[in-house]
Amino acid sequence: MSELKICHLYPEVLNLYGDRGNILCMTKRLQWRGIRAEVARVGIGDRASLADFDLFFIGGGQDFEQEVLLEDLKAGKGEEIRAAVRDGKTFLTICGGYQMMGHYYQTHDGVKCEFLGAADFYTVGGDKRMIGNYAFALGEDSGGSTVVGFENHSGRTYLGDGVKPLGKVIRGFGNNGEDGTEGIHDRNLFGSYSHGPILPKNPEFCDFLLETALCRKYGAFQLEPLQDGFEKAAHDSVLEKVENGTAGRDD
């Protein structure tokens, strides 16, 4: 039987807006296909060999929660995360977890927190929050589907030269509200500002991530299709409201 070993990093502090639902979605979509999913929660102070995992998830958190993690990252976990990214392991990172993979986060009042530098980007805090339901189109190398989600962040993320975004904003703010980009896709590291969680209402993107991890582990691998009528209906309903500017209204 095929299997994926999934690592949920820092679940005790990085779990805004039900981001844990991404773990539930991935495990169910694997189990429905007869693929074993083994999930380990690895928190602050936990010692586990990250090289043993196939897929990693890091959720979102507030600024002070990210700062709490710095000492744990410096104690050795940070280098293991960077090594896993370099090795082509699959990562899904959301909001604060996404920001943490960059070089640094500089607060609005100028305090700089050095982060992992696992990919070439950085984040600067702004004086206004970027909040709302939004949608973005994934690049072809990220599956090519349209993603709907919810963003709530004051950080403005800027990608380095040659670094690909996860997608292009259809409606909303995305990385910084300026250049029309959303998230990052670097090697098999995927980052996004989409809370909610992102995967249950975007099954195509979920399967793309799972297939990426399975191909990395087993070579060529193609997931069997599932009956996604309810998931796609939810996705299309949200997308229509986002495009029409009516998402979030009380109808």
SULTAUR-V597342 format. One record per residue. N is the residue number from 0. SS is DSSP state (2 for helix, 1 for strand, 0 for the rest). OMEGA is omega in degrees with one decimal (NA if undefined). Layout:
N_SS_OMEGA + N_SS_OMEGA
This chain:
0_0_175.0 + 1_0_178.0 + 2_1_171.1 + 3_1_174.1 + 4_1_-173.7 + 5_1_178.0 + 6_1_174.6 + 7_1_-175.0 + 8_1_175.9 + 9_0_-178.4 + 10_0_-176.7 + 11_0_-178.3 + 12_0_-178.4 + 13_0_-177.4 + 14_0_178.2 + 15_2_171.7 + 16_2_175.6 + 17_2_-178.8 + 18_0_176.9 + 19_0_177.6 + 20_2_176.4 + 21_2_176.3 + 22_2_-179.8 + 23_2_-179.7 + 24_2_-179.3 + 25_2_-177.4 + 26_2_-179.8 + 27_2_-178.1 + 28_2_171.3 + 29_2_-177.9 + 30_2_178.7 + 31_0_179.2 + 32_0_180.0 + 33_0_178.6 + 34_0_-177.2 + 35_1_176.5 + 36_1_177.3 + 37_1_-174.9 + 38_1_175.5 + 39_1_175.4 + 40_1_-177.9 + 41_1_-174.7 + 42_0_179.5 + 43_0_178.8 + 44_0_179.1 + 45_0_177.6 + 46_0_178.0 + 47_0_178.7 + 48_0_-178.1 + 49_2_178.0 + 50_2_-177.8 + 51_2_-174.0 + 52_0_-179.8 + 53_0_-173.5 + 54_1_-177.4 + 55_1_172.8 + 56_1_175.0 + 57_1_-177.3 + 58_0_-175.8 + 59_0_177.5 + 60_0_178.6 + 61_0_-175.1 + 62_2_-176.3 + 63_2_178.4 + 64_2_175.9 + 65_2_179.9 + 66_2_178.7 + 67_2_-175.7 + 68_2_-171.2 + 69_2_-179.4 + 70_2_179.0 + 71_2_177.7 + 72_2_-179.8 + 73_2_-177.8 + 74_2_176.1 + 75_2_-176.4 + 76_2_-179.8 + 77_2_179.9 + 78_2_176.9 + 79_2_177.4 + 80_2_178.6 + 81_2_179.5 + 82_2_179.6 + 83_2_176.4 + 84_2_179.5 + 85_2_-177.5 + 86_0_177.8 + 87_0_175.5 + 88_0_-177.0 + 89_1_178.3 + 90_1_165.3 + 91_1_-177.6 + 92_1_-173.9 + 93_1_171.5 + 94_0_-179.4 + 95_2_176.5 + 96_2_174.8 + 97_2_-179.7 + 98_2_-177.1 + 99_2_-178.8 + 100_0_179.9 + 101_0_-177.1 + 102_0_-177.0 + 103_1_170.3 + 104_1_177.3 + 105_1_-177.4 + 106_0_-177.6 + 107_0_179.8 + 108_0_168.8 + 109_0_178.4 + 110_0_-176.8 + 111_1_174.3 + 112_1_178.3 + 113_1_-179.3 + 114_0_-166.2 + 115_0_-175.3 + 116_0_178.0 + 117_0_175.3 + 118_0_-172.1 + 119_0_172.6 + 120_1_178.4 + 121_1_-176.9 + 122_1_178.7 + 123_1_179.8 + 124_1_178.3 + 125_1_-178.7 + 126_1_177.6 + 127_1_178.2 + 128_1_175.9 + 129_1_-169.1 + 130_1_170.4 + 131_1_171.3 + 132_1_-178.3 + 133_1_179.9 + 134_1_176.8 + 135_1_-179.1 + 136_1_178.2 + 137_1_172.1 + 138_0_-179.0 + 139_2_-179.5 + 140_2_173.5 + 141_2_176.6 + 142_0_173.0 + 143_0_-179.1 + 144_0_175.6 + 145_1_-176.1 + 146_1_172.3 + 147_1_-178.4 + 148_1_179.8 + 149_1_179.6 + 150_1_176.5 + 151_1_-176.0 + 152_1_173.1 + 153_1_179.4 + 154_1_174.1 + 155_1_-177.0 + 156_1_-179.0 + 157_1_-177.5 + 158_1_176.8 + 159_0_179.0 + 160_0_177.7 + 161_0_178.5 + 162_0_-175.7 + 163_1_170.2 + 164_0_173.9 + 165_0_179.9 + 166_1_178.7 + 167_1_-176.5 + 168_1_172.6 + 169_1_174.5 + 170_1_-177.8 + 171_0_-174.8 + 172_0_-178.0 + 173_0_-172.6 + 174_0_-172.6 + 175_0_-179.2 + 176_0_-175.3 + 177_0_-169.9 + 178_0_176.2 + 179_0_179.6 + 180_1_174.2 + 181_1_171.3 + 182_0_-179.4 + 183_1_168.9 + 184_1_-178.2 + 185_1_-169.5 + 186_0_175.3 + 187_0_173.6 + 188_1_179.4 + 189_1_178.4 + 190_1_-179.7 + 191_1_173.5 + 192_0_-172.2 + 193_0_172.0 + 194_1_167.6 + 195_0_3.6 + 196_0_-173.4 + 197_0_-166.1 + 198_0_-175.4 + 199_0_-179.3 + 200_0_176.1 + 201_0_-172.8 + 202_2_179.5 + 203_2_178.7 + 204_2_177.3 + 205_2_-178.8 + 206_2_177.1 + 207_2_178.8 + 208_2_-179.6 + 209_2_-179.5 + 210_2_176.2 + 211_2_179.7 + 212_2_-179.9 + 213_2_177.2 + 214_2_177.5 + 215_2_-175.7 + 216_2_-170.5 + 217_2_-171.3 + 218_0_-179.8 + 219_0_-178.3 + 220_0_179.2 + 221_0_179.6 + 222_0_173.8 + 223_0_179.6 + 224_0_175.9 + 225_0_173.8 + 226_0_-172.7 + 227_0_-176.1 + 228_2_-178.6 + 229_2_-179.3 + 230_2_-178.5 + 231_2_176.5 + 232_2_177.6 + 233_2_178.7 + 234_2_-175.1 + 235_2_178.8 + 236_2_178.8 + 237_2_-178.5 + 238_2_179.2 + 239_2_-179.8 + 240_2_177.9 + 241_2_-178.8 + 242_2_-179.6 + 243_2_-179.1 + 244_0_-178.0 + 245_0_-179.8 + 246_0_177.8 + 247_0_177.9 + 248_0_174.6 + 249_0_-178.5 + 250_0_NA
